[in-house]
């Protein structure tokens, strides 16, 4: 509170013209929760610039308080890495170090480092006169960036044990003999604590400073091994314990490197740092109508429009809308002669179904709290049926706005306001499909609003995508090569979500595009179980190619190829299996089901009969792959073009006059029965596809025939005779070793009592 009062006094001197009541409101607002100072390292870093090998490109903060490090100690911290650093080598999210620096600041003389790679946490340690670092990789549990990570690590150099707790759970219990050796050589006269930062040239990093891009707070260093119960509680935000070697709120930071990159922020410990929310809000800083654009935009973010039922829920929405990042968005307007700023956004609240009965359209429940201003809502009529949240606030500083009022207004669906969406995911991650793995551009991004109020896609490693208003196109930069830029002319309101053509003509070094100027890419927030429509909306992948349009743009029914064959596939060769080691073949098993539908004619004198029947054959073809099979086999029907390209058992009806045979044609019905599991199409493939193996999913061939068969009638006992007629089906001689034709079932569906005969027996024999 003292530091806050000092800040208010400084701010008041600078802004003498502001009324006193604003200061009073600011004070009461800040007192409402448990506040803590956080450092946002490299907040103002220009991420279009590449890393600098010969200069101090980033900025570190250091507390120079000297202390003696014991052989048993514990570090706890809370860190919010925005993205990963060091994309050219081993990407890491954050590093905290403490030790004794060399006089030229080139490296540590002695040090302890704690950080997290892309793949998991680690600890490094360096003793005096030791040229290198000892390392301990502590598990393989990766974490997404742009979420708060709460961790405690206890290091016991006497017994060689390292314990890590994250989010209240034991992550690693690690033993290291190298750590014991380090402890035996440890001097421990440390003079630097560097939250979020470290120094040193090594085989891994080529830069002198490694500094986190993100927020860090509540860094505490203890001169003992905390109990596992204490570590569990601290990392779960249930216990707050000051360190005795270093205490966060007593640290006095110097800045090392390029100044003006880093800012301090005043955060609410409960709401900003520790809260584990069931939903996350996302503002899309473009004006849209309610129907259908705002609804579609939220679907693109794998979410829905924000809604509420209670006063507390509306206040939570209002707090989010007052974020200082949104001051410069099109969602806000200045209120003349008042010093206030007003921000409006659509809510999923409507009385469209019943006038004056305002409901939460996400859950269908009545809204309990409706703070309408005087004269609103407009009575009667069918135009003003949709609610917007309206927040008035004053700007306190670049990290805090002070809310003056939260209200509702009723609007028409064709008015323009910003989309406010909620998702169940902590972050809104955007994946790029269609890039090869070797691309210099990131394949994963975070949707964010920057300090200038722009909607951007921030790569988790090295890239950034932002809209260039002057040139009216999206620009795509990467720190891996700051001389290269790709562009896309998609409208800004798309937020680059969906399928777009990207021009890589000004990219110099990307291996994916060296032979192509443009690529068709898909930018999507959809989950692995979903398909992304061309406009960016998400549907269940089971709805892909189900002969019903589920995307608004109907793109889910485009390019519905069901079967994949390699170029060397031969439809004239049976899919037998060959064992290289034993030099043996296993024939393909083809089961046959025969259904008699009708005996149309019996001609004893001509020794023939006419039969209408159905043949069903089933087999596996290991050479094939199938796309997006459905559980309903009838939905997996192949087209005629696909059927004629398949190997189909050439079964000959031997007792027909011309040795007629089974072939696949337009009259054939061929389906695939989904039986096996699937794999996902690789990220370098634009379309999300479930891929099934031919060896695990059966082909079903079915066709109705009417054929005339020869039959040797024995008429000696006429009219008291019994006749046996057959349908003889054979495999061609040269294919017999590769095909195992096996009878499965026979059915009689036709009449068995005929004019002259009674059909008394039918069987399917091999």
C-alpha positions in Angstrom: 0.0 0.0 0.0 2.9 2.4 0.8 4.3 1.9 -2.7 0.9 2.5 -4.2 0.5 5.8 -2.2 3.9 6.9 -3.5 2.8 6.1 -7.1 -0.4 8.0 -6.6 1.5 11.1 -5.2 3.8 11.0 -8.2 1.0 10.6 -10.6 -1.0 13.4 -8.9 1.8 15.9 -9.3 2.1 15.0 -13.0 -1.7 15.2 -13.6 -2.7 18.1 -11.3 -5.7 18.9 -13.5 -7.5 15.7 -12.8 -10.3 15.8 -10.1 -9.6 14.5 -6.6 -12.4 11.9 -6.7 -10.5 9.9 -9.3 -7.6 9.4 -6.8 -10.0 8.2 -4.1 -11.6 5.7 -6.5 -8.2 4.5 -7.6 -7.2 3.9 -4.0 -10.3 2.0 -3.1 -10.1 -0.1 -6.3 -6.6 -1.2 -5.6 -7.3 -1.9 -1.9 -10.0 -4.4 -3.0 -7.7 -7.4 -3.5 -4.2 -8.7 -2.5 -1.9 -6.8 -4.8 1.6 -7.7 -5.8 4.2 -6.1 -8.0 5.4 -8.1 -11.1 8.1 -7.4 -13.5 7.2 -7.7 -17.2 10.6 -8.5 -18.8 11.2 -7.3 -22.3 7.6 -6.1 -22.6 8.6 -3.4 -25.3 11.0 -5.6 -27.2 10.7 -5.4 -31.0 10.1 -9.0 -32.0 10.6 -8.3 -35.6 14.4 -7.9 -34.9 16.5 -11.0 -34.8 18.6 -12.0 -31.8 21.8 -10.1 -31.5 25.0 -12.1 -31.2 27.3 -9.2 -30.5 25.3 -6.9 -28.3 23.1 -7.1 -25.1 19.9 -7.3 -27.0 17.5 -8.1 -24.1 17.2 -6.7 -20.7 17.8 -8.3 -17.3 16.8 -7.2 -13.8 19.2 -8.0 -10.9 19.1 -7.5 -7.2 22.7 -7.0 -5.9 22.1 -7.9 -2.3 25.0 -10.2 -1.2 24.1 -13.4 0.6 25.6 -16.7 1.6 24.1 -19.7 -0.1 23.8 -22.8 2.1 24.1 -26.3 0.8 20.4 -26.8 1.2 17.9 -24.2 -0.1 14.6 -23.8 -1.9 13.5 -21.4 -4.6 9.8 -20.6 -5.3 8.5 -18.3 -8.0 5.5 -17.4 -10.2 6.3 -16.8 -13.8 4.2 -16.0 -16.9 6.4 -16.6 -20.0 4.6 -15.1 -23.1 6.5 -17.2 -25.6 9.6 -19.4 -25.8 13.0 -18.0 -26.3 16.1 -19.2 -28.1 14.2 -20.7 -31.0 17.4 -21.6 -32.9 18.7 -24.1 -30.3 16.8 -25.5 -27.3 13.7 -23.3 -26.8 13.1 -22.3 -23.2 10.3 -20.5 -21.5 12.0 -18.9 -18.5 15.2 -18.9 -16.5 16.0 -17.6 -13.0 19.6 -17.5 -11.8 21.5 -16.5 -8.7 25.2 -16.5 -8.0 28.3 -14.5 -8.3 29.1 -12.7 -11.6 32.5 -12.2 -13.1 33.7 -8.6 -13.0 33.1 -8.2 -16.8 29.5 -9.7 -16.5 30.4 -12.2 -19.2 29.4 -15.2 -17.0 28.9 -16.5 -13.5 31.8 -17.5 -11.3 29.3 -19.6 -9.3 25.6 -20.0 -9.9 22.4 -21.9 -9.7 20.0 -21.7 -12.6 16.4 -22.9 -12.7 14.3 -22.9 -15.9 12.0 -24.7 -18.2 12.7 -25.9 -21.7 10.1 -26.5 -24.3 10.0 -30.1 -23.1 10.3 -29.7 -19.3 12.1 -28.1 -16.3 15.8 -28.2 -15.5 18.4 -27.1 -13.0 22.0 -26.1 -13.8 24.8 -25.4 -11.4 28.4 -24.0 -11.7 31.1 -24.1 -9.0 34.0 -21.7 -8.7 36.8 -22.5 -11.2 34.6 -24.9 -13.1 34.5 -23.9 -16.7 31.1 -25.6 -17.4 27.7 -26.2 -15.9 26.3 -29.3 -14.5 22.7 -30.1 -15.7 19.7 -32.0 -14.4 16.8 -32.5 -16.7 13.8 -32.9 -14.5 11.0 -34.6 -16.4 9.4 -34.2 -19.8 6.1 -32.4 -18.9 5.9 -29.5 -21.3 3.8 -26.4 -20.6 2.0 -23.9 -22.8 3.3 -20.4 -22.7 1.1 -17.4 -21.7 -0.2 -19.1 -18.6 1.0 -18.5 -15.0 3.4 -21.2 -13.8 3.8 -21.6 -10.1 6.8 -23.7 -9.0 9.1 -24.6 -6.0 12.4 -26.3 -6.4 14.4 -27.6 -3.4 18.1 -28.3 -4.0 20.0 -30.5 -1.5 23.7 -30.5 -2.5 24.5 -32.7 0.5 22.4 -35.6 -0.5 22.2 -34.8 -4.3 18.4 -34.5 -4.3 16.2 -32.1 -6.3 12.5 -31.8 -5.8 10.1 -29.8 -8.0 6.5 -29.0 -7.3 4.3 -27.3 -9.9 0.7 -26.3 -9.4 0.5 -28.2 -6.1 1.8 -31.5 -7.6 5.1 -33.3 -7.4 6.7 -33.0 -10.8 10.2 -34.5 -10.2 12.2 -36.2 -7.5 15.7 -36.4 -8.9 19.1 -37.7 -7.6 22.4 -36.4 -9.0 25.9 -37.3 -7.8 27.2 -34.4 -9.9 25.1 -32.1 -7.6 26.9 -33.5 -4.5 30.3 -32.8 -6.1 29.1 -29.3 -6.9 28.1 -28.8 -3.2 31.5 -30.0 -1.9 33.2 -27.3 -4.1 30.6 -24.6 -3.4 31.9 -21.3 -1.9 28.4 -19.7 -1.9 29.4 -16.0 -1.7 26.7 -14.9 -4.0 25.9 -11.2 -4.9 23.3 -11.4 -7.7 19.6 -12.6 -7.9 18.3 -12.4 -11.4 14.6 -13.3 -11.7 13.8 -14.4 -15.2 17.3 -14.0 -16.5 20.9 -15.4 -16.7 24.3 -14.9 -18.2 26.9 -16.9 -19.9 28.3 -18.2 -23.1 28.0 -22.0 -23.5 27.7 -24.7 -26.1 23.9 -24.3 -26.0 23.5 -20.5 -26.1 25.3 -18.1 -28.3 24.0 -14.9 -26.5 25.5 -13.3 -23.4 22.1 -12.6 -21.9 19.2 -15.1 -21.8 16.1 -13.2 -20.6 12.5 -14.3 -20.3 9.9 -12.5 -22.3 7.1 -12.4 -19.8 6.1 -11.6 -16.2 7.7 -12.8 -13.0 6.6 -12.2 -9.4 6.8 -13.6 -5.9 10.3 -14.9 -6.2 11.4 -16.2 -2.8 14.7 -17.9 -1.9 14.8 -19.8 1.4 17.9 -20.9 3.4 16.5 -24.4 4.0 14.7 -27.2 2.4 11.0 -26.5 2.6 8.9 -29.4 3.5 7.0 -31.1 0.7 3.8 -29.9 2.3 5.0 -26.3 2.2 6.2 -26.6 -1.4 2.9 -28.1 -2.4 0.9 -25.3 -0.8 3.1 -22.5 -2.1 3.0 -23.8 -5.7 -0.8 -24.2 -5.4 -1.2 -20.6 -4.2 -2.5 -21.7 -0.8 0.5 -20.5 1.2 2.6 -17.3 0.8 5.9 -17.4 2.7 8.6 -14.8 2.5 12.1 -16.0 1.7 14.9 -15.3 4.1 17.8 -15.2 1.6 15.8 -13.1 -0.9 12.3 -11.7 -0.4 10.4 -10.5 -3.5 8.9 -7.3 -2.1 12.3 -6.2 -0.7 14.3 -6.7 -3.9 15.8 -3.5 -5.4 16.4 -4.1 -9.1 19.0 -2.7 -11.4 18.5 -3.0 -15.1 21.1 -4.7 -17.2 21.1 -4.5 -21.0 18.9 -2.3 -23.3 16.8 -0.2 -20.9 13.1 0.6 -21.5 12.2 -2.9 -22.5 10.9 -3.9 -19.0 7.9 -2.5 -17.0 6.6 -3.2 -13.6 2.9 -4.0 -13.2 0.6 -4.1 -10.2 -1.3 -7.3 -10.2 -4.1 -8.9 -8.1 -2.6 -12.1 -6.7 -5.9 -13.9 -6.5 -7.5 -12.8 -9.8 -4.5 -12.2 -12.1 -1.8 -14.7 -10.8 -3.4 -17.6 -9.0 -6.9 -17.8 -10.4 -7.7 -21.1 -12.2 -10.6 -20.0 -14.3 -13.1 -22.3 -16.0 -13.3 -19.9 -18.9 -11.1 -17.3 -20.5 -12.3 -14.1 -22.2 -10.9 -13.0 -25.6 -11.6 -9.6 -27.2 -11.6 -9.5 -31.0 -10.7 -5.8 -31.8 -12.8 -5.5 -34.9 -16.3 -4.1 -35.2 -18.9 -6.7 -36.3 -22.7 -7.1 -36.4 -24.3 -9.5 -33.9 -25.7 -11.9 -36.6 -23.9 -13.7 -38.0 -20.4 -12.3 -37.8 -19.9 -12.1 -34.0 -21.3 -15.6 -33.5 -19.0 -16.9 -36.2 -16.0 -15.1 -34.9 -16.3 -16.7 -31.5 -16.7 -20.1 -33.1 -13.5 -19.5 -35.0 -11.8 -19.1 -31.6 -13.3 -22.4 -30.5 -15.6 -20.6 -28.1 -18.9 -18.8 -27.8 -20.1 -15.2 -27.2 -19.6 -14.1 -23.6 -22.8 -14.1 -21.5 -23.8 -13.9 -17.8 -26.6 -14.4 -15.3 -25.5 -12.7 -12.1 -24.1 -9.3 -11.1 -20.8 -10.9 -10.1 -20.4 -12.4 -13.6 -21.1 -9.1 -15.3 -18.6 -7.4 -13.1 -16.0 -10.0 -14.1 -16.7 -9.2 -17.7 -16.4 -5.5 -17.0 -13.0 -5.9 -15.3 -11.8 -7.7 -18.4 -13.1 -5.0 -20.8 -11.3 -2.3 -18.8 -7.9 -3.9 -19.6 -5.5 -1.1 -20.6 -4.6 -2.9 -23.8 -8.0 -2.2 -25.2 -7.9 1.6 -24.9 -6.7 2.0 -28.5 -9.0 -0.6 -30.1 -12.0 0.4 -32.3 -14.2 -1.0 -29.4 -13.6 2.2 -27.3 -14.7 5.9 -27.7 -13.7 9.0 -25.7 -16.6 10.6 -23.9 -16.5 14.4 -24.6 -15.7 16.7 -21.6 -15.7 13.8 -19.1 -12.3 12.3 -19.2 -13.8 8.9 -19.5 -13.5 6.2 -22.1 -16.4 4.0 -23.0 -16.1 0.4 -24.3 -18.9 -1.7 -25.8 -19.0 -5.3 -26.7 -21.7 -7.8 -27.7 -23.2 -10.2 -25.1 -25.1 -13.4 -25.7 -28.1 -11.9 -23.9 -31.4 -11.4 -25.8 -35.2 -10.9 -25.5 -35.8 -12.1 -29.0 -37.9 -15.0 -28.0 -40.1 -13.0 -25.6 -40.2 -9.3 -25.3 -38.6 -8.0 -22.0 -37.6 -11.5 -21.0 -33.8 -11.2 -21.2 -32.1 -14.6 -21.2 -28.6 -15.9 -21.4 -28.7 -17.5 -24.9 -25.8 -19.8 -24.0 -27.6 -21.6 -21.2 -31.2 -20.5 -21.8 -31.6 -19.1 -18.2 -33.1 -15.7 -17.3 -30.5 -13.0 -16.6 -30.9 -11.9 -12.9 -29.1 -8.6 -13.0 -30.0 -6.0 -15.7 -28.3 -2.6 -15.0 -30.1 -0.6 -17.8 -29.5 3.1 -17.9 -32.4 5.5 -17.8 -34.7 5.2 -20.8 -33.4 1.7 -21.7 -34.3 -0.9 -22.8 -36.6 0.5 -25.5 -40.1 -0.8 -24.9 -41.9 -3.0 -27.4 -40.8 -3.6 -30.9 -38.6 -6.3 -32.5 -35.5 -4.3 -33.3 -33.6 -3.8 -30.1 -33.4 -7.3 -28.9 -29.7 -7.8 -28.3 -27.7 -6.6 -25.3 -24.2 -5.0 -25.2 -22.0 -4.5 -22.2 -21.0 -0.9 -21.8 -18.1 -0.1 -19.5 -17.0 3.5 -18.6 -13.6 3.9 -17.1 -10.7 6.4 -16.6 -7.1 5.6 -17.4 -4.9 5.5 -14.3 -1.7 4.3 -16.0 -0.7 1.9 -18.7 -1.3 -1.1 -16.4 -4.5 0.0 -14.6 -7.8 1.5 -15.6 -10.4 2.5 -13.1 -14.0 1.5 -13.8 -16.7 4.1 -13.3 -19.7 2.2 -14.5 -20.8 -1.1 -15.9 -24.2 -1.1 -17.7 -26.2 -2.7 -20.5 -27.7 -1.3 -23.7 -30.1 -2.9 -26.0 -29.1 -2.8 -29.7 -30.2 -4.1 -33.1 -28.4 -7.1 -34.6 -27.0 -5.0 -37.5 -25.2 -2.5 -35.3 -21.4 -2.8 -35.0 -19.6 -3.6 -31.8 -16.6 -5.7 -30.9 -16.8 -9.5 -30.4 -16.2 -10.7 -26.9 -15.7 -14.4 -26.7 -15.2 -17.0 -24.0 -13.4 -20.3 -24.3 -12.8 -23.2 -22.0 -9.1 -23.2 -22.9 -6.6 -21.0 -20.9 -5.1 -19.7 -24.0 -6.3 -19.3 -27.6 -3.7 -21.2 -29.6 -3.7 -20.9 -33.4 -2.1 -23.7 -35.4 -0.9 -23.3 -38.9 -1.4 -26.3 -41.2 0.4 -26.6 -44.5 3.9 -25.5 -43.5 6.7 -28.0 -43.8 8.5 -28.9 -40.5 11.7 -27.1 -41.7 10.0 -23.7 -42.1 11.5 -20.7 -40.5 8.0 -19.6 -39.5 6.3 -20.9 -36.4 3.5 -23.3 -36.7 1.8 -22.4 -33.4 0.6 -18.9 -32.4 -1.3 -17.2 -29.5 -4.1 -14.8 -30.4 -3.5 -11.6 -28.5 -4.3 -7.9 -28.4 -1.1 -5.8 -28.3 -0.6 -2.5 -26.5 -1.6 -0.6 -29.6 -5.0 -2.4 -29.7 -4.2 -4.6 -32.6 -5.2 -8.2 -32.9 -2.0 -10.2 -33.5 -0.9 -13.8 -33.8 2.3 -14.1 -31.6 4.3 -17.2 -32.5 5.3 -19.3 -29.5 8.9 -19.4 -30.8 10.0 -16.7 -33.2 7.3 -15.3 -35.4 4.6 -12.6 -35.3 1.6 -11.9 -37.7 0.0 -8.5 -37.6 -2.2 -6.4 -39.9 -0.5 -3.5 -41.8 -3.2 -0.9 -42.1 -1.2 1.3 -44.5 -0.7 -1.5 -47.0 -4.0 -3.3 -46.2 -2.5 -6.7 -45.8 -1.2 -9.1 -43.0 2.5 -9.2 -42.5 4.3 -12.3 -41.2 7.8 -11.8 -39.6 10.2 -14.2 -38.0 13.2 -13.5 -35.8 15.0 -16.4 -37.6 15.4 -14.1 -40.6 14.4 -10.5 -40.1 15.0 -9.7 -43.8 12.1 -12.0 -44.8 8.4 -11.2 -44.7 5.4 -13.0 -46.0 2.1 -11.2 -46.7 -1.5 -12.2 -46.9 -4.4 -10.1 -48.2 -7.1 -11.6 -46.1 -9.5 -9.0 -44.6 -8.5 -7.8 -41.1 -11.8 -9.0 -39.7 -10.8 -12.6 -40.4 -8.0 -12.3 -37.8 -6.2 -14.6 -40.2 -8.3 -17.6 -39.1 -9.4 -20.0 -41.8 -7.8 -21.0 -45.2 -5.8 -18.3 -46.9 -3.2 -17.9 -49.6 0.1 -16.5 -48.3 2.6 -14.8 -50.6 6.2 -15.8 -49.7 7.8 -13.9 -52.6 9.8 -11.7 -50.2 11.0 -14.6 -48.1 14.7 -15.5 -48.7 15.6 -18.6 -46.7 12.5 -20.7 -46.0 13.0 -24.3 -47.3 9.2 -24.8 -47.6 8.8 -22.0 -50.2 12.0 -21.9 -52.2 10.2 -23.4 -55.2 6.8 -21.8 -54.5 5.8 -18.2 -54.3 2.5 -18.9 -52.7 1.1 -21.5 -50.3 -2.4 -22.3 -49.3 -2.4 -22.5 -45.5 -4.9 -23.1 -42.8 -4.9 -21.1 -39.5 -7.0 -22.8 -36.9 -7.9 -23.0 -33.2 -9.8 -26.2 -33.7 -9.0 -29.3 -31.6 -7.6 -32.6 -32.9 -11.2 -34.0 -33.0 -12.4 -31.2 -35.2 -12.3 -30.0 -38.8 -11.7 -26.4 -39.7 -14.0 -24.9 -42.3 -12.4 -22.6 -44.8 -13.8 -19.6 -42.9 -12.1 -20.8 -39.7 -15.1 -22.2 -37.8 -14.8 -25.6 -36.1 -17.0 -28.6 -36.5 -16.8 -32.2 -35.4 -14.5 -34.1 -37.8 -17.2 -36.8 -37.9 -19.3 -34.3 -39.8 -16.6 -33.9 -42.5 -17.8 -35.4 -45.8 -21.0 -36.8 -44.3 -23.1 -35.6 -47.3 -24.6 -32.8 -45.2 -23.2 -29.2 -45.1 -22.2 -28.3 -41.6 -19.9 -25.4 -42.3 -21.6 -22.1 -43.1 -19.4 -22.0 -46.3 -20.1 -25.7 -47.0 -16.4 -26.4 -47.2 -16.7 -29.6 -45.2 -18.2 -31.3 -48.3 -15.4 -30.2 -50.6 -12.7 -32.6 -51.8 -14.3 -35.6 -50.2 -11.8 -38.2 -51.3 -12.3 -41.4 -49.3 -9.6 -43.7 -50.7 -5.8 -43.2 -51.2 -3.7 -45.3 -53.6 -0.1 -45.0 -54.2 1.1 -44.4 -57.8 2.4 -47.9 -58.1 -0.9 -49.5 -57.0 -2.0 -52.2 -59.5 -5.6 -53.1 -59.7 -4.8 -56.3 -61.5 -2.7 -57.7 -58.6 -4.3 -59.2 -55.5 -3.3 -57.7 -52.2 -1.5 -60.8 -50.9 1.1 -60.4 -48.1 4.7 -61.2 -48.7 7.2 -62.1 -45.9 10.7 -61.1 -47.0 12.4 -63.1 -44.3 10.7 -66.4 -45.1 10.1 -65.7 -48.8 6.5 -66.8 -48.4 3.2 -65.3 -49.4 -0.1 -65.2 -47.6 -3.1 -65.1 -49.9 -5.8 -62.5 -49.4 -8.9 -63.9 -47.7 -12.1 -63.1 -49.6 -15.3 -64.2 -47.9 -18.4 -64.6 -50.0 -22.1 -64.3 -49.0 -24.7 -65.4 -51.5 -28.3 -64.2 -51.3 -31.0 -65.8 -53.6 -33.6 -63.2 -54.4 -35.7 -65.0 -57.0 -35.7 -68.0 -59.3 -37.1 -66.3 -62.4 -37.4 -69.2 -64.8 -36.8 -72.9 -65.2 -36.4 -74.4 -68.6 -35.9 -78.2 -68.4 -35.8 -78.7 -72.2 -33.0 -76.1 -72.6 -31.2 -77.2 -69.5 -31.0 -73.8 -68.0 -32.5 -71.7 -65.2 -32.5 -67.9 -64.6 -31.6 -66.6 -61.1 -31.7 -63.2 -59.5 -29.2 -63.0 -56.7 -26.8 -60.8 -54.7 -23.1 -61.4 -54.1 -21.4 -59.8 -51.2 -17.6 -60.1 -51.0 -15.4 -58.9 -48.1 -11.6 -58.5 -47.9 -8.7 -56.3 -46.7 -6.4 -54.4 -49.0 -3.2 -53.4 -47.1 -2.1 -51.1 -49.9 -4.9 -48.7 -49.4 -5.6 -45.8 -47.0 -9.0 -44.5 -46.2 -10.0 -41.0 -45.2 -12.6 -39.9 -42.6 -14.5 -43.2 -42.3 -17.8 -43.1 -40.5 -19.1 -45.6 -38.0 -22.2 -46.0 -40.3 -20.9 -48.2 -43.1 -23.5 -46.9 -45.5 -21.9 -43.5 -45.2 -18.5 -44.9 -46.5 -19.7 -45.6 -50.1 -17.1 -45.3 -52.8 -17.8 -43.4 -56.0 -17.8 -45.2 -59.3 -14.5 -43.5 -60.2 -13.0 -45.0 -57.0 -14.5 -48.4 -57.5 -13.1 -48.9 -61.0 -9.5 -48.2 -59.7 -9.7 -50.9 -57.1 -8.6 -54.5 -57.2 -11.8 -56.6 -57.0 -11.7 -60.4 -56.9 -12.3 -61.6 -60.5 -14.8 -64.4 -59.7 -16.0 -66.4 -62.7 -19.5 -67.9 -63.0 -18.2 -71.1 -64.6 -21.6 -72.5 -65.6 -22.8 -69.5 -67.6 -22.5 -69.7 -71.3 -19.8 -67.1 -71.7 -18.0 -67.5 -68.3 -19.4 -64.2 -67.1 -17.5 -62.7 -64.1 -17.8 -60.3 -61.2 -16.3 -56.9 -62.0 -16.6 -53.4 -60.5 -18.7 -51.0 -62.4 -21.4 -48.3 -61.9 -23.8 -51.0 -60.7 -21.5 -52.1 -57.9 -22.0 -50.9 -54.4 -18.7 -50.7 -52.5 -18.4 -49.6 -48.9 -15.6 -49.6 -46.3 -16.5 -50.9 -42.8 -14.7 -48.9 -40.1 -13.0 -51.5 -37.8 -9.5 -50.2 -36.9 -8.2 -47.1 -35.2 -7.0 -44.0 -37.1 -4.1 -41.6 -37.2 -4.2 -37.9 -37.9 -2.9 -36.2 -41.0 0.4 -34.5 -40.4 0.5 -30.7 -39.7 2.2 -30.1 -43.1 -1.1 -31.3 -44.7 -3.6 -28.4 -45.0 -6.8 -30.5 -44.3 -7.4 -32.3 -41.0 -8.0 -35.9 -41.9 -8.5 -39.1 -39.9 -6.5 -41.8 -41.8 -7.4 -45.5 -41.6 -5.2 -48.4 -42.8 -6.5 -50.8 -45.4 -5.1 -53.7 -43.5 -7.5 -53.0 -40.6 -10.7 -51.8 -42.4 -12.7 -54.1 -44.6 -13.9 -53.6 -48.2 -17.5 -54.7 -48.8 -18.4 -55.3 -52.4 -22.0 -56.0 -53.3 -23.9 -56.3 -56.5 -27.2 -57.6 -57.8 -27.1 -59.9 -60.8 -29.6 -61.7 -63.0 -27.9 -64.5 -64.9 -28.8 -67.7 -66.8 -27.0 -70.8 -65.5 -26.7 -74.2 -67.1 -28.3 -77.1 -65.2 -28.4 -80.8 -66.1 -32.0 -81.9 -65.4 -32.6 -85.6 -64.7 -36.1 -86.1 -66.1 -36.4 -89.9 -65.9 -38.8 -89.8 -63.0 -40.8 -86.9 -64.2 -43.2 -85.7 -62.8 -41.9 -87.1 -59.5 -38.3 -85.9 -60.0 -35.9 -83.8 -57.8 -33.3 -81.6 -59.5 -30.1 -80.1 -58.2 -28.9 -76.9 -59.9 -25.7 -75.0 -59.0 -23.9 -71.7 -59.3 -20.3 -72.6 -59.8 -17.9 -69.7 -58.9 -14.2 -70.1 -59.4 -11.0 -68.0 -59.3 -8.8 -67.8 -62.4 -6.1 -70.4 -62.3 -3.1 -68.0 -62.1 -4.6 -66.2 -59.1 -5.5 -69.2 -57.0 -2.3 -69.1 -55.0 -2.9 -65.4 -54.1 -6.6 -65.6 -53.3 -8.4 -67.6 -50.6 -12.1 -67.6 -51.6 -14.1 -68.7 -48.6 -17.9 -69.2 -48.3 -19.5 -67.3 -45.5 -23.3 -67.4 -45.6 -26.2 -68.1 -48.0 -29.7 -66.6 -47.7 -33.0 -67.4 -49.4 -35.2 -64.3 -49.8 -37.3 -65.4 -52.8 -40.3 -67.7 -52.9 -39.6 -71.4 -52.4 -43.0 -72.6 -53.7 -42.9 -72.3 -57.5 -45.3 -73.3 -60.2 -43.8 -76.7 -60.9 -41.2 -77.0 -58.1 -40.7 -76.6 -54.4 -37.2 -75.3 -53.4 -36.3 -77.4 -50.5 -32.6 -77.0 -49.9 -29.8 -74.4 -50.5 -26.3 -74.4 -49.4 -22.9 -72.6 -50.0 -20.1 -75.1 -50.3 -16.4 -74.7 -51.0 
